[in-house]
Amino acid sequence: MGNRFLTICSLIRVNQIEVRRDTAIGTDESAIHTAASARLFRETIEKNLPGAKITWALSWLALKDQRENYLELKKQIVFYHKKYGDEITFIPGGFFANMHNTREQINRDLHEGLQMVSDLVGGGYRPLSVISGFLAADNLKYLAEKEGIHVCQGNIWSQYAVDNGDGEGSISYPYYPSSEHFCKPAQSKKDRIDCVNLDGWTVDFINARYPAAQFINGVRCGSRQGVGPIETILRQGTPLGTKEMLATTAAHFDKGYELNNFAWVTCIWELSLLKVNKKNDGMEGLNIWLSELRRRWPQTKGITHGELGMAWRKQFKNNKNINYRFVQRGSGVCASDTSLQIRWFMNKDFRLALLSNRNQNDQEKVIDFTRYDLKAQEPADPKQGQTIRNWSLMNRLNQKGTRPQDKPIDINELNAEEKAIVKRRYPGLIE
């Protein structure tokens, strides 16, 4: 408590989407994964945030690859582990492993992938965390009980109709997941999986309401716009992109810190992005974001995902006392309308979002009320050749507005049972 944390992960893979150990689709990224790219990225962070640690996550194919550029790249990140204390870990499936693989297969991949990481680093090394995009509850339980790993970047907050998988419905700060669903905070000791579940990217809460990309004035505005480079500096250019990154950071490091007594901003930056757009490889924006972050919040602690999760685990033994609150006004970038303000309330029992329009002087409307006291269930394992895209947890009212019932309502339109649930946590919200 009393700290501002920044976690950055760089992802190293071979193909854009590694479906299984022997199957990959999407762009072949092998030529742009080099030791030189890793040096550029890592030294940019060290220049702006001296002493910061980051996390490196390698896919199955990247760990197996014996081409010269991959051997040099892996040697380089082991050097950074020894020099800076960086964490090196495994990512199953190159994100969204459960879309394509059985839970049993993913457990095998986790076991062997983590062993390859240990062999790569040497000296009995073992990471504290795993990076995964999102990961099913059974696999999170396996990590905790069989592999002794108690931290996983196992959900992507507001991930819906974006990229290659849907996992909408969680809370955005750390929590112990339920054995029923990885998006659901555990409700009891029996239900609790001892693997702290972390978000992958801090996003703009205003922009995140959209289910997919929106075109505004001819600009493609991604619903996951925040501190991630794809939706900001690579898509919108450095000036607008860094404005958005800093506005999102400020929402947590200023008001969020005041409300929660700690703050956390997180970002995964695929190493392949450095050469995707030769006119703008993101490094100028990374320099601006981190240098301004250090100037405005000089006590920020740049730590690994594993360190953050284990510190949180030491502070919180269960989900009973988590009570995250956020307030964000639109940044003016893309769909983040400056006239809008959103308030989020997130705890073990539910998450609740209230949206208001300052220009229209209207009352706040409930745009999301996701109850965690209700039964939840993940999809079954995909069958051979099958893909299961949607792993979301949606019940009473969801911010994306994709279902007929997802219409903004006045908070007093909640039924008596729902009002009672809210009042137990926040008695002043309902008259």
DABEL-V347681 format. One record per residue. N is the residue number from 1. RES is the residue in three letters. PHI is phi in whole degrees, -180 to 180 (none if undefined). NEAR is the number of other C-alpha atoms within 10 Angstrom. Layout:
[[N RES PHI NEAR] [N RES PHI NEAR]]
//
This chain:
[[1 MET none 11] [2 GLY 80 10] [3 ASN -125 14] [4 ARG -110 21] [5 PHE -116 19] [6 LEU -126 23] [7 THR -118 23] [8 ILE -125 22] [9 CYS -123 24] [10 SER -112 19] [11 LEU -101 23] [12 ILE -122 30] [13 ARG -140 26] [14 VAL -112 25] [15 ASN -110 20] [16 GLN -57 19] [17 ILE -130 20] [18 GLU -97 23] [19 VAL -65 22] [20 ARG -140 19] [21 ARG -54 14] [22 ASP -113 8] [23 THR -134 11] [24 ALA -140 17] [25 ILE -132 11] [26 GLY 85 10] [27 THR -69 10] [28 ASP -79 13] [29 GLU -100 17] [30 SER -61 18] [31 ALA -69 11] [32 ILE -103 17] [33 HIS -99 23] [34 THR -136 20] [35 ALA -63 18] [36 ALA -63 14] [37 SER -64 17] [38 ALA -63 22] [39 ARG -65 15] [40 LEU -60 12] [41 PHE -66 19] [42 ARG -68 18] [43 GLU -74 14] [44 THR -65 18] [45 ILE -67 22] [46 GLU -64 15] [47 LYS -63 13] [48 ASN -92 19] [49 LEU -130 19] [50 PRO -55 13] [51 GLY 89 15] [52 ALA -68 21] [53 LYS -109 26] [54 ILE -131 25] [55 THR -114 26] [56 TRP -112 29] [57 ALA -121 25] [58 LEU -112 26] [59 SER -81 26] [60 TRP -57 26] [61 LEU -67 22] [62 ALA -66 23] [63 LEU -66 20] [64 LYS -81 15] [65 ASP -66 16] [66 GLN -108 11] [67 ARG -68 10] [68 GLU -58 10] [69 ASN -65 17] [70 TYR -74 22] [71 LEU -63 16] [72 GLU -68 16] [73 LEU -64 20] [74 LYS -65 24] [75 LYS -63 15] [76 GLN -66 16] [77 ILE -74 21] [78 VAL -64 20] [79 PHE -60 14] [80 TYR -69 21] [81 HIS -61 18] [82 LYS -75 11] [83 LYS -80 11] [84 TYR -109 16] [85 GLY 86 17] [86 ASP -60 22] [87 GLU -94 27] [88 ILE -119 30] [89 THR -145 25] [90 PHE -114 30] [91 ILE -122 27] [92 PRO -76 31] [93 GLY 73 28] [94 GLY 60 27] [95 PHE 90 22] [96 PHE 59 27] [97 ALA -58 25] [98 ASN -70 28] [99 MET -64 24] [100 HIS -119 22] [101 ASN -124 23] [102 THR -73 17] [103 ARG -61 20] [104 GLU -63 13] [105 GLN -66 16] [106 ILE -64 23] [107 ASN -62 21] [108 ARG -64 12] [109 ASP -62 20] [110 LEU -62 22] [111 HIS -61 16] [112 GLU -76 14] [113 GLY -65 23] [114 LEU -65 24] [115 GLN -67 16] [116 MET -63 18] [117 VAL -64 20] [118 SER -61 18] [119 ASP -66 13] [120 LEU -63 15] [121 VAL -81 20] [122 GLY 81 11] [123 GLY 67 8] [124 GLY 73 8] [125 TYR -62 15] [126 ARG -145 19] [127 PRO -69 21] [128 LEU -90 20] [129 SER -141 31] [130 VAL -129 28] [131 ILE -104 30] [132 SER -149 25] [133 GLY 76 27] [134 PHE -132 30] [135 LEU -141 28] [136 ALA -61 27] [137 ALA -58 23] [138 ASP -61 20] [139 ASN -74 22] [140 LEU -64 31] [141 LYS -65 23] [142 TYR -61 22] [143 LEU -57 23] [144 ALA -71 18] [145 GLU -88 14] [146 LYS -106 12] [147 GLU -102 15] [148 GLY 68 16] [149 ILE -108 22] [150 HIS -115 24] [151 VAL -140 29] [152 CYS -146 28] [153 GLN -77 25] [154 GLY -115 28] [155 ASN -152 28] [156 ILE -123 28] [157 TRP -64 25] [158 SER 72 28] [159 GLN -73 26] [160 TYR -156 26] [161 ALA 58 18] [162 VAL -131 15] [163 ASP 56 8] [164 ASN -123 13] [165 GLY -160 23] [166 ASP -115 23] [167 GLY -149 26] [168 GLU -80 23] [169 GLY 132 28] [170 SER -88 29] [171 ILE -93 27] [172 SER -95 23] [173 TYR -110 20] [174 PRO -59 25] [175 TYR -159 32] [176 TYR -86 28] [177 PRO -76 30] [178 SER -84 26] [179 SER -69 24] [180 GLU -81 19] [181 HIS -161 23] [182 PHE -67 32] [183 CYS -82 33] [184 LYS -98 28] [185 PRO -66 29] [186 ALA -58 26] [187 GLN -101 20] [188 SER -155 13] [189 LYS -62 12] [190 LYS -66 9] [191 ASP -82 14] [192 ARG -77 19] [193 ILE -98 28] [194 ASP -83 25] [195 CYS -139 29] [196 VAL -60 27] [197 ASN -96 30] [198 LEU -115 30] [199 ASP -72 26] [200 GLY -97 27] [201 TRP -141 27] [202 THR -78 25] [203 VAL -120 27] [204 ASP -73 26] [205 PHE -63 26] [206 ILE -70 26] [207 ASN -68 24] [208 ALA -68 23] [209 ARG -68 20] [210 TYR -77 21] [211 PRO -75 20] [212 ALA -155 17] [213 ALA -65 19] [214 GLN -121 16] [215 PHE -97 11] [216 ILE -125 10] [217 ASN 53 8] [218 GLY 80 8] [219 VAL -104 13] [220 ARG -80 15] [221 CYS -106 23] [222 GLY -77 22] [223 SER -68 28] [224 ARG -102 29] [225 GLN -60 29] [226 GLY -178 31] [227 VAL -103 29] [228 GLY -72 22] [229 PRO -72 26] [230 ILE -63 18] [231 GLU -81 22] [232 THR -119 27] [233 ILE -67 25] [234 LEU -78 21] [235 ARG -92 19] [236 GLN -111 19] [237 GLY 90 17] [238 THR -65 22] [239 PRO -61 13] [240 LEU -69 17] [241 GLY -61 28] [242 THR -71 25] [243 LYS -60 21] [244 GLU -67 29] [245 MET -60 29] [246 LEU -74 19] [247 ALA -64 21] [248 THR -67 24] [249 THR -61 24] [250 ALA -63 19] [251 ALA -57 20] [252 HIS -93 24] [253 PHE -79 25] [254 ASP -104 16] [255 LYS -65 16] [256 GLY -61 21] [257 TYR -62 20] [258 GLU -62 14] [259 LEU -79 15] [260 ASN -110 16] [261 ASN 66 14] [262 PHE -164 17] [263 ALA -146 25] [264 TRP -145 22] [265 VAL -124 24] [266 THR -140 22] [267 CYS -153 19] [268 ILE -106 22] [269 TRP -123 22] [270 GLU -57 19] [271 LEU -63 21] [272 SER -64 24] [273 LEU -68 21] [274 LEU -63 20] [275 LYS -123 16] [276 VAL -66 14] [277 ASN -119 12] [278 LYS -69 9] [279 LYS -74 9] [280 ASN -147 17] [281 ASP -90 18] [282 GLY 92 25] [283 MET -70 19] [284 GLU -62 15] [285 GLY -66 23] [286 LEU -62 22] [287 ASN -58 18] [288 ILE -65 18] [289 TRP -59 21] [290 LEU -72 20] [291 SER -67 18] [292 GLU -72 15] [293 LEU -60 21] [294 ARG -66 16] [295 ARG -67 11] [296 ARG -84 13] [297 TRP -132 14] [298 PRO -65 12] [299 GLN -89 12] [300 THR -57 19] [301 LYS -102 19] [302 GLY -89 23] [303 ILE -129 20] [304 THR -80 25] [305 HIS -60 30] [306 GLY -62 27] [307 GLU -64 19] [308 LEU -63 22] [309 GLY -62 23] [310 MET -71 19] [311 ALA -66 12] [312 TRP -65 16] [313 ARG -62 19] [314 LYS -68 8] [315 GLN -77 10] [316 PHE -119 16] [317 LYS -86 13] [318 ASN -156 21] [319 ASN -90 20] [320 LYS -56 15] [321 ASN -101 10] [322 ILE -76 16] [323 ASN -153 16] [324 TYR -91 21] [325 ARG -132 21] [326 PHE -141 19] [327 VAL -133 20] [328 GLN -140 23] [329 ARG -101 23] [330 GLY -58 21] [331 SER -85 23] [332 GLY 90 15] [333 VAL -99 20] [334 CYS 56 24] [335 ALA -87 24] [336 SER -86 24] [337 ASP -66 15] [338 THR -67 16] [339 SER -81 15] [340 LEU -99 18] [341 GLN -134 19] [342 ILE -124 20] [343 ARG -119 18] [344 TRP -114 18] [345 PHE -128 19] [346 MET -135 21] [347 ASN -153 21] [348 LYS -63 24] [349 ASP -87 22] [350 PHE -169 21] [351 ARG -123 23] [352 LEU -140 21] [353 ALA -122 23] [354 LEU -121 22] [355 LEU -115 23] [356 SER -137 19] [357 ASN -116 17] [358 ARG -66 14] [359 ASN -68 9] [360 GLN -92 9] [361 ASN 52 9] [362 ASP -94 10] [363 GLN -75 13] [364 GLU -62 19] [365 LYS -117 19] [366 VAL -76 25] [367 ILE -111 24] [368 ASP -152 27] [369 PHE -141 25] [370 THR -104 24] [371 ARG -89 23] [372 TYR -104 24] [373 ASP -87 14] [374 LEU -93 12] [375 LYS -62 10] [376 ALA -130 17] [377 GLN -149 14] [378 GLU -82 17] [379 PRO -64 14] [380 ALA -71 11] [381 ASP -60 17] [382 PRO -70 16] [383 LYS -83 11] [384 GLN -55 9] [385 GLY 82 7] [386 GLN -101 11] [387 THR -123 15] [388 ILE -112 17] [389 ARG -80 18] [390 ASN -95 17] [391 TRP -117 26] [392 SER -75 21] [393 LEU -116 21] [394 MET -129 21] [395 ASN -135 17] [396 ARG -60 13] [397 LEU -154 23] [398 ASN -120 25] [399 GLN -60 25] [400 LYS -75 21] [401 GLY 67 16] [402 THR -88 13] [403 ARG -112 10] [404 PRO -55 7] [405 GLN -77 11] [406 ASP -86 18] [407 LYS -108 16] [408 PRO -55 17] [409 ILE -133 15] [410 ASP -71 12] [411 ILE -61 20] [412 ASN -77 14] [413 GLU -84 11] [414 LEU -63 16] [415 ASN -76 9] [416 ALA -60 9] [417 GLU -63 9] [418 GLU -66 15] [419 LYS -61 18] [420 ALA -64 14] [421 ILE -63 15] [422 VAL -67 21] [423 LYS -62 14] [424 ARG -62 10] [425 ARG -92 15] [426 TYR -135 12] [427 PRO -61 12] [428 GLY -84 9] [429 LEU -76 11] [430 ILE -114 12] [431 GLU -70 8]]
//
